[in-house]
Structure formats: structure tokens, C-alpha cells
């Protein structure tokens, strides 16, 4: 059941991405010949809005084929009024960017849906206190609930950690200890830690761990909108940064995952409940949006790059450069997919 949900989620995200391209193309007066979910042999086809809609055998992507656009041979161009090639570079960029933009919009909608369910978050309840740490010296104890830091109320462990990280000098904690209010002052200490990419960093800490208490977040409508916005921006930044670190070798290539990882994570999320499925769907949607903006000729970002060149220099890239870069783009893309698949298989056998 979990794998079926994974397939449906992935197909839904791809559909939304391609729907972005389709909608923008139609708005610009471009005729869309085919809208396909999946590649390879077509399993199911019907015609609507003058477009052939298909579900194909290999559910690892999708495409919208517009009149005058052929990624397999970029030298084939048609300049009819309703063709992709007859549009201005800015109109083409709008069509190309609409797919990734649709993924970001979908992620926002999914995060807002999560917010509607009042998701649980780790409460700022102290678990273990490290001996001789600032918290230990100041008298902070297990099961203490931190209510505020320097007068700023904290509702989650994450908010508390952020305030400690950004603090300058001593901080004043308002603490609930078994129903009694206590004021504790301490100075965070810069200590060795690891970030989410596994890199060694220095971070201000007070020497406590979370007790693992989960708390429902009751948010009003505007707080829900803020939650959805913050989560979408955070996920986008996280993935952009991760891609940059992979490119510059700051994170090993072995950390890259492929479609098997996506399916497994979504399948595991299915077992944890619908909110977890929505969370991973939103994260994957942002992932699709970010990766498609990379300046690789086989992706939307690569096509945007070509159109920016035409916009700036008032001429199209030469046919030879266009063909060679497109071939190179497909090689890079299949190489990345192959690396992700290899890492996935390696993890599976490594676990065994």
C-alpha cells in the first residue's frame, strides 16, 4: 500500500509541474500537442482541449510537448504563430519557469494543509542536562519547561534553539518547574556541533537535550499562512544549499539519493500517517522545483539559460552549440540519475 501511495504522490507532483507548463503555454497562445505523465509506451490516452493526454509505462517523470519544441533534436523548429519558437524570449522563460513555480505553489498548499491539522512540534521541555554545562551550573533541571528567553515567548524547541543560537551574552530564561515560575540567567557556550549536512560547525548551546514531549500547535489563519510560507522558504533554501554543497564537494556524492529513496521515504511516511505523507510530498515538490531550475540544458533551467542568452545578445545560440549543450545536458542528467540510483541500491545492500 505504501509503495502505491508513493507512486501516486510522485505522479501527482509531476502532473502539477507539467500543468504549470501547460497553463503558461496556453496563456501565451502556444499549442500543446502532448501532456504525458511518465515516459515510454503509452498505456492510456485521451484527447481534451485539443491536447493528447497520456499515462505512460515508466512513471519516473513527465513532459509537455509544445508545437515547435523537440528536446531530442533542438534544431527542429517551427515558427507558426501558435508554436513555442514564435514567442519572445520572455514569453518562453515564463512558460519554462511555470513548471518549477507550480511545484513551489503546490508545496505551499501542502504545508498549509498540514497547518490546518494543527501539527505537533517538539515542546521546549528539558530532558537531560549535561554536567558542568551552562544549564547545569545555572540550575536548570530535567522536565523544566522553558516559557521565554529574554522576554520572547517560545512555543517549540526549535524556537528556543534559534533564540539561543542568535543570543549575545547572557540570556534570561523564564521556566515552569512543576507549576512554579523560575527565572534563570545563564550564558550560552560556543561548542562543536554538526549541521544537517553533517559538517562540523560551532554553535551556541546551553547543554540540554529535549525531553521528547510533543505539543499540538494551535494556530490562527494568519499563523497558518506564515507557517506554510516559512516551511516552503526553509525547504527551498535547504535544497538549494544542499545542491550547492554537492556541486562544490562540501557534501560527499554518496549522500545523493534517487527515485528509490523518494519512494521509500514516502512509503515510510504513509505508515506514519497522512500528515507525514503531506510533509514529504511538499518536500519532494520543492525538490522538483529546485532541481528543474538548475542550468542543465536538458532541464527547464537550461532552456531558461538559452532564452536569457537570446534576450541579452539579441540572437539565438548557434545550432551546433545548442545541440552539443543539449546532448551534454542529457549526459549530466542521466549521470546524476544513475548516481542517485547507485547510492540507493548501495544503501539497500549496505543495510542487509
C-alpha positions in Angstrom: 0.0 0.0 0.0 2.8 2.4 0.9 4.5 1.9 -2.5 1.2 2.6 -4.3 0.9 5.8 -2.3 4.5 6.7 -3.2 3.7 6.2 -6.9 0.5 8.3 -6.7 2.3 11.1 -4.8 5.2 11.2 -7.3 2.8 11.1 -10.3 0.7 13.9 -8.7 3.8 16.1 -8.2 4.9 15.6 -11.8 1.4 16.3 -13.1 1.3 19.6 -11.2 4.7 20.5 -12.6 3.7 19.8 -16.2 0.3 21.5 -15.6 2.3 24.7 -14.8 4.0 24.5 -18.2 0.7 23.6 -19.9 -1.2 26.5 -18.4 1.5 29.1 -19.1 1.9 27.8 -22.7 -1.9 28.1 -23.4 -1.9 31.6 -21.9 0.9 32.5 -24.3 -1.0 31.1 -27.2 1.2 28.0 -27.7 -0.4 24.8 -29.0 0.3 21.9 -26.6 0.4 18.6 -28.6 1.0 16.1 -25.8 0.7 16.1 -22.0 2.3 12.9 -20.6 2.8 11.5 -17.1 5.6 9.0 -17.5 7.8 8.1 -20.4 7.9 5.2 -22.9 4.9 3.2 -24.2 1.6 5.0 -23.7 -0.8 2.9 -21.6 -3.8 5.2 -21.6 -4.6 8.2 -23.9 -7.5 10.6 -24.4 -7.9 13.9 -26.2 -9.2 17.1 -24.5 -8.6 20.8 -25.0 -7.0 19.9 -28.4 -4.2 18.1 -26.5 -3.4 14.4 -26.3 -3.3 13.4 -22.6 -1.3 10.2 -21.8 -0.2 8.0 -19.0 3.0 6.1 -20.0 4.7 3.0 -18.8 7.7 4.4 -17.0 6.4 6.7 -14.1 9.7 8.5 -13.5 8.8 11.9 -14.9 6.6 13.5 -17.5 6.6 16.1 -20.3 4.5 18.6 -22.1 5.3 18.6 -25.9 4.6 22.0 -27.4 4.4 22.8 -31.1 7.9 23.7 -32.3 9.8 22.2 -29.3 11.7 19.0 -29.6 14.2 18.2 -26.8 15.6 15.2 -28.7 16.5 17.4 -31.6 16.7 21.2 -30.8 17.5 22.0 -34.4 13.9 21.2 -35.4 12.0 24.4 -35.1 8.6 25.6 -36.3 7.7 29.3 -36.4 4.0 29.2 -36.8 2.0 31.7 -34.7 0.9 29.0 -32.2 4.4 27.5 -31.9 6.8 27.8 -28.9 9.6 29.2 -31.2 7.5 32.1 -32.4 7.2 33.5 -28.9 9.6 36.1 -27.4 12.4 35.0 -25.0 10.5 36.5 -22.1 7.3 34.6 -23.0 9.3 31.4 -23.3 11.0 32.0 -20.0 7.5 32.4 -18.4 6.4 29.1 -19.9 9.6 27.3 -18.7 9.6 28.8 -15.2 5.9 28.0 -14.7 6.7 24.3 -14.1 9.1 24.8 -11.1 6.9 27.7 -9.9 3.9 25.3 -9.8 5.9 23.0 -7.6 6.7 25.8 -5.1 3.0 26.8 -5.1 1.9 23.1 -4.5 4.4 22.9 -1.6 2.9 26.0 0.0 -0.6 24.5 -0.4 0.5 21.2 1.1 2.3 22.9 4.0 -0.9 25.0 4.6 -2.9 21.7 4.6 -0.5 20.4 7.3 -1.1 23.7 9.3 -4.8 23.1 9.1 -4.3 19.9 11.0 -2.5 21.8 13.8 0.7 19.7 13.6 2.6 18.7 16.6 6.1 20.1 17.4 8.8 19.3 19.9 7.9 21.2 23.1 10.7 23.2 24.9 10.8 20.7 27.7 14.3 19.9 29.1 15.4 16.3 29.0 19.0 15.6 30.1 21.2 18.3 31.4 25.0 17.9 30.6 27.2 18.0 33.7 29.2 21.3 34.1 27.3 22.9 31.2 25.9 26.5 31.4 22.5 25.0 32.1 23.8 22.6 34.8 25.7 25.5 36.6 22.7 27.8 36.4 20.4 25.1 38.0 18.2 24.1 35.0 16.7 20.6 35.7 15.1 17.8 33.7 11.4 18.3 32.9 11.7 22.1 33.2 9.6 23.9 30.6 11.2 27.0 29.0 8.5 29.6 28.6 10.5 32.5 27.3 14.0 33.8 26.5 14.9 37.4 27.1 11.1 38.1 27.3 10.3 36.4 23.9 7.8 33.6 24.3 8.8 30.2 22.9 6.3 27.6 21.9 8.6 24.9 20.4 12.1 23.5 20.9 13.1 24.9 17.5 12.2 28.5 18.5 14.1 28.1 21.7 17.2 26.8 20.0 17.1 29.6 17.4 17.0 32.3 20.2 19.9 30.6 22.0 21.9 30.4 18.7 21.3 34.1 18.0 21.9 35.3 21.5 24.6 37.8 22.5 26.0 37.4 26.0 23.8 36.2 29.0 20.2 35.2 28.5 17.3 35.2 30.9 15.1 32.1 30.9 11.5 32.0 32.3 11.0 28.5 33.4 8.0 26.5 34.5 9.1 23.9 37.1 6.2 21.7 38.3 3.8 24.7 38.2 6.2 27.2 39.8 7.7 30.0 37.8 11.5 30.4 38.0 13.9 33.0 36.4 17.3 31.6 35.4 20.1 33.5 33.9 23.0 31.8 32.0 25.5 32.4 29.2 25.4 30.0 26.2 28.8 28.5 25.3 30.2 28.1 21.8 30.6 24.4 21.2 31.4 21.9 18.5 28.3 20.6 16.6 27.2 19.2 13.3 24.7 20.8 11.0 22.1 19.0 8.9 24.6 18.3 6.2 27.0 16.5 8.6 29.5 19.4 8.6 31.5 20.4 11.7 30.4 23.8 13.0 30.4 26.0 16.1 27.1 26.7 17.7 25.9 28.5 20.9 24.4 25.9 23.3 23.5 25.7 26.9 23.9 21.9 27.4 20.4 20.4 27.4 18.6 17.9 25.3 14.9 17.7 24.5 12.6 15.5 26.7 10.8 14.4 23.5 7.4 15.9 24.6 5.3 16.7 21.6 2.8 19.6 21.7 -0.1 20.5 19.3 0.4 23.9 17.7 -2.9 25.8 17.7 -2.5 28.4 15.1 -4.9 31.1 13.8 -5.5 31.6 10.0 -2.6 34.1 9.6 -0.2 31.9 11.6 -1.1 29.0 9.3 -0.2 31.1 6.3 3.0 32.2 8.0 3.8 28.5 8.8 3.2 27.5 5.1 5.4 30.3 3.9 8.2 29.7 6.3 8.2 25.9 5.6 8.3 26.5 1.8 11.2 29.0 2.1 13.1 26.8 4.5 12.7 23.7 2.3 13.7 25.7 -0.8 16.8 27.1 1.0 17.7 23.7 2.3 17.7 22.1 -1.1 19.4 25.0 -2.9 22.2 24.9 -0.2 22.4 21.1 -0.4 22.8 21.2 -4.2 25.5 23.9 -4.0 27.4 21.8 -1.4 27.2 18.7 -3.6 28.5 20.7 -6.6 31.4 22.2 -4.7 32.2 18.9 -3.0 31.3 20.1 0.5 29.0 17.2 0.9 30.0 13.7 -0.5 28.3 12.5 -3.7 27.3 9.3 -1.7 24.7 11.4 0.1 22.7 11.9 -3.1 19.5 9.8 -3.4 17.4 8.8 -6.3 13.9 7.7 -7.1 14.2 4.6 -4.8 14.9 6.9 -1.8 12.0 9.1 -2.7 9.6 6.1 -2.9 11.0 4.6 0.3 10.7 7.8 2.3 7.1 8.4 1.0 6.2 4.8 1.8 7.6 5.1 5.3 5.7 8.4 5.7 2.5 6.5 4.7 2.9 4.3 7.8 3.3 7.4 10.0 0.0 9.0 8.9 -1.4 11.4 6.3 0.4 14.4 7.8 3.8 12.8 7.2 2.8 12.0 3.6 1.8 15.6 3.0 5.1 16.7 4.6 7.3 14.5 2.3 5.1 15.4 -0.7 5.8 19.1 0.0 9.5 18.5 0.4 9.7 16.5 -2.8 7.7 19.1 -4.7 10.2 21.8 -3.6 13.0 19.4 -4.7 11.5 19.0 -8.2 11.1 22.8 -8.4 14.7 23.5 -7.4 16.3 20.7 -9.5 14.4 21.8 -12.6 15.9 25.3 -12.3 19.5 24.0 -12.4 21.2 25.4 -15.6 21.5 22.0 -17.2 20.4 22.1 -20.9 18.1 19.1 -20.5 16.1 20.8 -17.7 13.9 23.9 -17.6 16.8 25.9 -16.1 19.0 25.1 -19.2 16.2 26.2 -21.6 15.8 29.4 -19.5 19.6 29.9 -19.8 19.4 29.7 -23.6 16.5 32.2 -23.7 18.4 34.6 -21.4 21.3 34.5 -23.8 18.9 35.4 -26.7 17.4 38.2 -24.6 20.8 39.7 -23.8 22.6 39.3 -27.1 19.6 39.6 -29.4 20.4 36.4 -31.2 19.8 32.6 -30.6 22.7 30.4 -29.7 24.2 28.7 -32.8 22.6 25.4 -33.8 25.9 23.5 -33.1 26.2 24.9 -29.6 22.6 24.2 -28.9 22.8 20.6 -30.0 26.1 19.9 -28.2 25.0 21.5 -24.9 21.7 19.6 -25.0 23.5 16.3 -25.5 25.9 17.2 -22.7 22.8 18.1 -20.6 21.2 14.7 -21.1 24.5 13.0 -20.3 24.8 15.0 -17.0 21.1 14.4 -16.2 21.4 10.6 -16.8 24.7 10.6 -14.9 23.0 12.2 -11.8 20.1 9.8 -12.0 22.5 6.9 -12.3 24.5 8.1 -9.3 21.3 8.5 -7.2 20.2 5.0 -8.2 23.6 3.5 -7.4 23.6 5.2 -4.0 20.0 3.9 -3.3 21.0 0.3 -4.2 24.2 0.6 -2.2 22.2 1.7 0.9 19.8 -1.2 0.4 22.6 -3.8 0.2 24.5 -2.0 2.9 21.6 -2.4 5.3 21.4 -6.0 4.5 
